[in-house]
Amino acid sequence: MYVGLIAVGVLAYANSLSGPFIFDDIPAIVENADIREVLPLWRSPAESDRPSINSRPVVRLSLSLNNAFGGLEVRGYHLANIGFHILCALLLAVCLQRTLVLSSMAPSVSKYAESLASASPPPRLRLASASALIWLLHPVNNQTVNYVTQRSEALVAVFFLGTLYALLRGACGGRRWLLVSVVACLLGMGSKEVMVSAPILALLFDRTFLAGDFASALRVRRAYYLALSSTWVVLIALMWARPHGDSIGLDLGVGTIGYGLSQAGALLVYLKLLVWPQPLLIDYALPRSLQWQTRQQSSWRSSCCWLPPSMHSSGGRSWVLLVHGFSSFWLRRRA
């Protein structure tokens, strides 16, 4: 399975290796003096050529290593992006495999999982492979490979999935894996701000698939969740100087609340593209500022998209997955 995913990923994206630097790649890579040196990993915004990249030290480090080994040869940058994207698919596959056979899942699901495990080859393996393959080849995700600075999306996905995978391993007896989970979460905080939702989603995942309820999850893994939530301190420190203000419109009079609410409209666009990926563009020219009523309507429509699956998956506790959904997208930022 894993070899197949790697082979398909390489074949699908091999033709992207010669793609040139475009749009934000120019100031973030070609003109960015920060990545000419591997160290220091972070500079003060006043000393940085590109504060938005500098505030994501893991992304900056990866770009610096690309530059150190290949200069501005674009193939190396695309090759790294392909590798990170394939790694995401592999992590997704192993997470799904392990989740499908958890004994703490709902009885109906556990019974189904047992039947999957007894089959040869296990359908759960095929299900995990198919899901990972869809993730790997879905047209919406090709931007993380073709657009070099969108590496931040691939890296944060790697560490997000790594956080959940290590939690799965740790909950099944490998205590050291919980430390790996915390380290993965920390590295994710240094990759992109959307990682802010990882500690919350880890707890929701634990409650749903591992511990059975919040009280048990927090009692059994109290130290783990304290360590996981402490990674927020790193993100707060990186965001303190508002390094992305000029890239998302905050310098043009768009307030933080207004920006956050406008993302509901962007979320609807991407939900549509997941089902019907047409058209696919680098910039969808979404409005930077919307009237309050329009923002409110978009927010309610986005909420409704989460409500039916939330009620089904959480046994009526729809607020659990609603928090899941909104926390995932609230702090989405452009690279």
C-alpha positions in Angstrom: 0.0 0.0 0.0 2.6 2.5 1.1 4.9 1.8 -1.9 1.8 2.2 -4.2 0.9 5.6 -2.7 4.5 6.8 -3.1 4.7 5.6 -6.7 1.3 7.2 -7.6 2.3 10.5 -6.0 5.6 10.7 -7.8 4.0 9.9 -11.2 1.2 12.3 -10.7 3.3 15.3 -9.7 6.5 14.6 -11.7 5.5 17.1 -14.4 5.5 19.9 -11.8 9.3 19.8 -11.2 10.0 22.4 -13.9 7.2 24.8 -12.9 8.6 28.3 -12.3 8.4 30.4 -9.1 5.2 32.4 -9.2 3.4 35.2 -7.3 4.4 35.0 -3.6 7.3 32.7 -4.5 9.2 35.7 -5.8 9.3 37.8 -2.6 9.3 34.8 -0.3 12.1 32.9 -2.1 13.8 34.6 -4.9 14.1 38.0 -3.2 14.2 36.8 0.4 17.6 37.3 2.0 16.4 35.5 5.2 16.6 32.0 3.5 20.2 32.6 2.3 21.4 31.5 5.7 20.1 28.4 7.7 20.6 30.1 11.0 19.2 31.9 12.9 15.8 30.2 12.5 14.0 33.4 13.5 14.7 37.1 13.2 12.8 40.1 14.6 10.3 41.5 12.1 12.3 44.7 11.8 15.3 42.7 10.6 13.5 40.2 8.3 13.0 40.6 4.6 9.8 38.6 4.7 8.1 38.6 8.1 5.3 36.3 7.0 7.8 33.5 6.2 10.1 34.4 9.1 7.2 33.9 11.5 7.0 30.3 10.4 10.4 29.0 11.3 9.9 25.4 10.2 8.9 26.6 6.7 11.8 29.1 6.7 14.2 26.3 7.6 13.0 24.0 4.9 13.4 26.8 2.3 16.8 27.7 3.7 17.9 24.0 3.3 16.6 24.0 -0.3 18.6 27.2 -1.0 21.7 25.8 0.7 21.8 22.6 -1.4 20.4 23.9 -4.7 20.3 27.7 -4.7 17.3 28.9 -6.7 17.0 25.7 -8.8 13.3 25.3 -8.8 13.3 21.5 -9.1 14.6 21.0 -5.6 11.8 23.1 -4.1 9.1 21.2 -6.0 10.7 17.9 -5.1 10.5 18.8 -1.4 6.9 19.8 -1.8 6.0 16.5 -3.5 7.7 14.6 -0.6 5.8 16.5 2.0 2.5 15.9 0.2 3.1 12.2 -0.2 4.1 12.0 3.5 0.7 13.5 4.4 -1.0 10.8 2.4 1.0 8.0 4.2 0.2 9.5 7.6 -3.5 9.7 6.7 -3.5 6.1 5.7 -1.9 4.8 8.9 -4.2 7.0 11.0 -7.3 5.6 9.3 -6.0 2.0 9.6 -5.4 2.3 13.3 -8.7 4.1 14.0 -10.8 1.5 12.2 -9.8 -1.3 14.6 -10.0 0.6 17.9 -12.0 -1.5 20.4 -13.3 1.7 22.1 -15.3 2.7 19.0 -19.1 2.4 19.0 -20.3 -1.2 19.1 -21.7 -1.1 15.6 -18.4 0.3 14.3 -16.3 -2.1 16.3 -18.2 -5.1 15.0 -17.7 -3.8 11.5 -14.0 -3.2 12.2 -13.6 -6.8 13.4 -15.1 -8.2 10.2 -12.7 -5.9 8.3 -9.7 -7.2 10.3 -10.6 -10.9 9.7 -10.9 -10.5 5.9 -7.9 -11.1 3.6 -6.8 -8.7 2.3 -8.4 -6.5 5.0 -11.0 -4.2 3.6 -9.9 -1.6 6.2 -6.6 -1.5 4.4 -8.3 -0.9 1.1 -10.5 1.8 2.7 -7.5 3.5 4.3 -5.6 3.3 1.0 -8.5 4.6 -1.1 -9.1 7.6 1.3 -5.3 8.4 1.2 -5.3 8.1 -2.5 -8.2 10.6 -2.9 -6.3 13.0 -0.6 -3.1 12.5 -2.6 -4.6 13.1 -6.0 -7.5 15.5 -5.3 -7.1 18.5 -7.6 -7.6 21.0 -4.8 -4.4 19.8 -3.2 -2.2 20.3 -6.2 -1.5 23.9 -5.2 0.7 22.7 -2.3 3.0 21.1 -4.9 2.9 23.5 -7.8 3.0 26.7 -5.7 6.2 26.5 -3.7 5.3 28.9 -0.9 2.2 26.8 -0.2 4.6 24.4 1.4 3.4 25.8 4.7 0.1 24.0 4.0 1.8 20.7 3.4 4.1 21.0 6.4 1.3 21.9 8.8 -0.7 18.9 7.5 2.2 16.6 8.1 2.6 17.8 11.7 -1.2 17.8 12.3 -1.5 14.2 11.2 1.7 13.3 13.0 0.2 14.7 16.2 -2.9 12.5 15.9 -0.9 9.4 14.8 1.5 9.6 17.7 -1.5 10.1 20.0 -3.0 6.9 18.6 0.2 5.0 19.3 0.6 6.5 22.7 -2.9 5.7 23.8 -2.3 2.1 22.9 0.6 1.7 25.3 3.6 3.5 23.7 4.0 6.3 26.2 7.0 7.8 24.4 4.7 8.4 21.4 2.9 11.0 23.4 6.1 13.0 23.6 6.4 12.6 19.8 2.9 13.9 19.5 3.8 17.0 21.5 6.9 17.6 19.4 4.9 17.3 16.2 2.4 19.8 17.5 5.2 22.2 18.4 6.7 21.9 14.9 3.2 22.5 13.4 2.9 25.7 15.4 6.1 26.8 13.7 4.7 25.9 10.3 1.3 27.7 10.0 -1.2 29.3 12.4 -4.0 26.9 11.6 -2.2 24.5 13.9 -3.8 26.4 16.7 -6.7 24.0 16.5 -4.5 20.8 17.0 -4.7 20.5 20.8 -8.5 20.9 20.6 -8.9 18.4 17.8 -6.6 15.9 19.6 -8.9 16.1 22.6 -12.0 15.7 20.5 -10.4 12.7 18.7 -9.4 11.2 22.1 -12.9 11.7 23.5 -14.6 10.2 20.4 -12.3 7.2 19.5 -10.1 6.5 22.5 -11.2 7.5 26.0 -15.0 7.7 25.4 -15.5 11.0 27.2 -13.7 14.3 28.0 -13.3 13.5 31.7 -11.5 10.2 31.1 -9.3 11.7 28.4 -8.1 14.5 30.7 -7.7 12.2 33.6 -5.6 9.6 31.9 -3.6 12.0 29.8 -3.5 15.1 31.9 0.2 15.8 31.5 0.0 15.2 27.8 -2.7 17.8 27.3 -0.9 20.3 29.5 2.2 19.9 27.3 0.1 20.0 24.1 -1.6 23.2 25.1 1.7 24.8 26.1 2.7 24.8 22.4 0.2 27.7 22.0 2.7 29.9 23.8 5.1 29.4 20.9 2.4 30.4 18.4 1.5 33.5 20.4 5.1 34.6 20.6 5.5 34.2 16.8 2.3 36.1 16.1 2.9 38.9 18.6 4.2 41.3 16.0 1.4 40.6 13.6 3.7 39.5 10.8 0.8 38.7 8.4 -1.0 42.0 8.7 0.0 43.3 5.3 -0.7 40.0 3.5 -4.3 39.5 4.6 -5.6 43.1 4.5 -5.3 44.2 8.1 -3.3 47.2 6.9 -6.2 48.2 4.6 -8.8 48.8 7.3 -10.1 45.2 7.5 -10.5 44.4 11.2 -9.6 41.0 12.8 -13.3 40.1 13.4 -14.3 41.2 9.9 -11.5 39.1 8.4 -12.5 36.1 10.5 -16.1 36.3 9.5 -15.3 36.8 5.8 -13.5 33.4 5.9 -17.0 31.8 6.1 -17.5 32.7 2.5 -14.1 31.4 1.5 -14.9 28.1 3.4 -18.0 27.7 1.3 -16.0 28.1 -1.9 -13.5 25.4 -0.9 -16.2 23.0 0.3 -17.7 23.3 -3.2 -14.3 22.7 -4.8 -14.0 19.5 -2.8 -17.0 18.1 -4.5 -16.6 19.8 -7.9 -13.0 21.1 -8.4 -13.8 23.6 -11.1 -12.5 26.2 -11.6 -9.1 25.9 -9.9 -7.3 29.2 -9.6 -4.3 30.6 -7.7 -6.4 33.6 -6.5 -10.2 33.4 -6.3 -10.5 37.1 -5.8 -12.6 36.7 -2.7 -13.8 40.0 -1.2 -11.6 41.5 1.5 -14.4 43.4 3.2 -18.1 42.4 3.4 -21.2 43.9 4.8 -22.1 42.5 8.3 -25.3 40.9 7.0 -23.4 39.1 4.2 -20.8 37.9 6.6 -23.5 36.6 9.0 -25.3 34.8 6.2 -22.0 33.1 5.1 -21.3 32.1 8.6 -24.7 30.5 9.1 -24.4 28.6 5.8 -21.0 27.3 6.8 -22.5 26.2 10.1 -25.2 24.3 8.4 -22.6 22.4 6.3 -21.2 20.9 9.6 -24.5 20.3 11.4 -25.8 17.1 9.8 -22.6 15.1 10.0 -21.9 16.5 13.5 -25.3 15.2 14.8 -24.7 11.8 13.2 -21.1 11.3 14.3 -21.5 12.7 17.8 -24.7 11.0 18.8 -26.6 14.3 18.9 -23.8 16.2 20.5 -23.5 18.5 17.4 -21.5 21.1 19.2 -18.5 18.8 19.4 -17.9 18.7 15.7 -19.1 22.3 15.2 -16.2 23.4 17.4 -14.1 21.0 15.4 -15.0 22.6 12.1 -14.8 26.3 13.1 -11.6 25.9 15.1 -10.0 24.3 12.0 -10.6 27.2 9.7 -10.9 30.3 12.0 -7.2 31.3 11.8 -6.6 30.3 8.2 -3.9 32.6 6.6 -2.4 33.0 3.2 1.3 32.3 3.0 
